Amino acid sequence: MPNDSKHIAKFNTAYFVFRTWARFVGSVFFSFFRAWGETDIKPGDGRIIVVKYYGLVTWLTVLRTFRNPVKFLMTETINDRWFDLAVGGGLDPQLLKRILAEDLSVTAELCRTENVVLMIPENIDDYSISLITELKKKFQNKMLFLAVSGAEKSLPKGSYVPKAFPITAFCGLPLISSAENKDPLAELRFLELVIKDVPLNELPSIFINHPNNKLPADK
């Protein structure tokens, strides 16, 4: 137990340091940032939060969105300097083995006591779809989806110079019936559409008080 306590303390310290760094870097280079939805995730909630991986922008978005520490899982990473930085800095991200039974076991064990962010490829592969399908069967009431908009435009692939483009994040679980929609990522795709190209002075149309949701008589 002492070793476990030391490990937890080290991880929490690393998360605080990385979050401080992310907020500073974000405020300087990605200043147009908004996060809505279920962002106040309490320690020990055992949430599984699914997000697409856009490299640095995803790390910054997660760290800026969630104040309390979350554990990081990735379905794949190829020569990714940001993953290496997270490993070296003590964030302790885990690369899944892409063996369904083992990865489900690892995720289940983690979410018993931790909140978990599962990073899936931007171009979603069949394995990620299979994994999320099985996770939804076991942990439907614990899963959330974190949609990110503007990542590709704020830091295009191959570019080292960020552009002044808004990054928008929304964490939630829309009420989409699995009986009507067989897509295991329907919630994520829905949230991505909701926050796509939202003007800086507006809210996404998912909010009940959005002007687009008012009846003609109310406008």
N, C-alpha and C positions, 0 to 999 in steps of 0.2 A: 503493500500500500504506500509506503513512503516514496518509492520510486514513481508510482502512479501519480501521487500528489505533486511531486516535482515536475513530472512530465506535463501535467495539466497546467501548472503555474507557468512553466516555460512557454507552452503554447499560447496561453492567454496573454502573456507579455508580448510575444511575437505578434499576435493579432493586433494588440493595441498599437504597437510600433508601426506595423504595416498600414493599419487604418489611418494613423496620423499622417504617414507618408502619402497615402492615397488621397487624403483630403487636401493636402498641400499641393501635390502634383496636379490633382484634378482642378483645384481652384485656379491654378496658374495656366494650365494647358487645355483643360476641358471645363471651362467655367460655366457653360450652359448645360447644367445638369439638374434633372428633376427625377424624384422617385416617389411613387404613390403605392397605395395598397397596403398589404400586411408586411410592413417593414420593421415593426417592433416585435421581433421574434424573441421570446423569453428563453433563457438558458434551460435546458432540459425538456423543452417542448417535443423533441424528437421529430422535428419536421424534416422532410426531404424536399429540397427546392431545386427544380430542374431549370437550367439555363443553357443557352447556346454559348459556345466558346468562340470569342472573337479576339483571343490573345489578351494583350494588355488592357484593353477597354473592359473586358469582362472582369478581370481581377479588380480593377479600379471601381467598377460599378458595384460589385458585391461588397467590397470593403467600405465603400461610401454609404451603401444602403443599409447594411445591418450593423448596428452598434455593438451587439453582443456577438461573441465568437461563434463561428460556424466552421465545421470540418469540410475539407475539399476532397471530392472524388472526381476523377476524370476517366472517361471511357477510352481516350487515346490522347497521346501527345507526341509530336514528331519534331525533334530538334527545337524545342521551345525554350527560349531563354527565360521567359517569365515563370515557367514551371520550375526551372533550375533555381531561379532566384528565390521562389517561395520555399523550396526544399532547403536551400542554404540558410535562409533567414529564420527557419523554425516554424513555418506555417504547417509543415508536415502534410502536404497534399499526397493523396494516394492514387496511384495509377492502377485501375482495375485490370484484371487478367483477361477479360473478354471470354470468360467461361461462366455461363449464365448462373449455374447453381452456386459457384464460389462467390461471384459478385453479389448475388442476392443475399448470401450469408453475411458477407462483409458489411453491406449496407444495413441489414437488419440489426447486426450487432452494434454498429455505430449509433443508429438512431434510437437505441434503447436509452441513451443518456445524452446524446449530442444532437444538435441541428446540423444537417448535412446539405451541402450544395453539390449537386451532381452536374458536372459540366459535360455537355454532349457536343459533338462536332457541329459547326455552322451548317455544313451540308450533311444533314442527318442520315446516318447509315442504318442498315437493317439491324445491326446488333443493338444499337441504342434504342430503336423502336421495340425490339423484343424485350430488352431490359425494363423499359418503362412500362410496357404492357404487364409484365409480371409484378412490378412494384405496385402498380395501381390495384392489382388484385389483392395484394396483401396489406397495403398501406394507403388506401384511397383517402381516408380521413386525415392522414398526416401529410399529404403531398400538396405542394404549391408549385406554381410555375412563375419564373421571373423572365418577363419579356424585356428585351432591350432594343431600342430603336435609335438609329443614328451612329451606331458603332462603325459601320463600314465607311461612312462619309467623314466622320471625325478623325479617323486614322486609317486611311486606305491601306490595303495590303502592300507591303514592300516600301511603305513610306515611314520616315522617321520624324516627320514634321506634322504635328496635329493641325487640324483645320478647325476654325470657329464654327462648329455645327452642333446643334443641341443633341445631347444624349438623354434619352428618356427611359426610365425603368418603371415597370409595374409588376408587383408581386401579388399573386392571388390565385384563386381557383374558381373560375366562372362556373355557373350551374349548367353544365352541358350533359345531357342524358347520354349515357353510354349505349342505351338501347337504340337511340336515333343516330348516333355518330360512332362509328367503329374506329376512328382515328385516335390512337392513344395520346397524340399530341394536339388534339383539337383545342384544348384550353390554351396552350402556348400560342398556337396560330391565331386564335381569337384575340388574345391580348396584344399580339404584335400588330394586328390590324387596327385595334382600338387606339394604340398610341403612335401609330405611324403619322409623321408629319403634323403633329399637334402644334399649333402656334404657341409661342412662348407665353402669351397672356391668356391662354385657355386651359381648360381641363379636358381630359379625354371624355368622349361621349358615353363611357361606361358609368360616369357619375350621374346620379338621378337629377341633379340640378343643372346639368349642361343645357344650354339653349336649344340644342338640336333635339332634346328629349321632351320639350314642352309641346303641349297640344296647341293647335292653331288658335283656339280661343284665349290661350294664356299669353301668346306672343304679342 
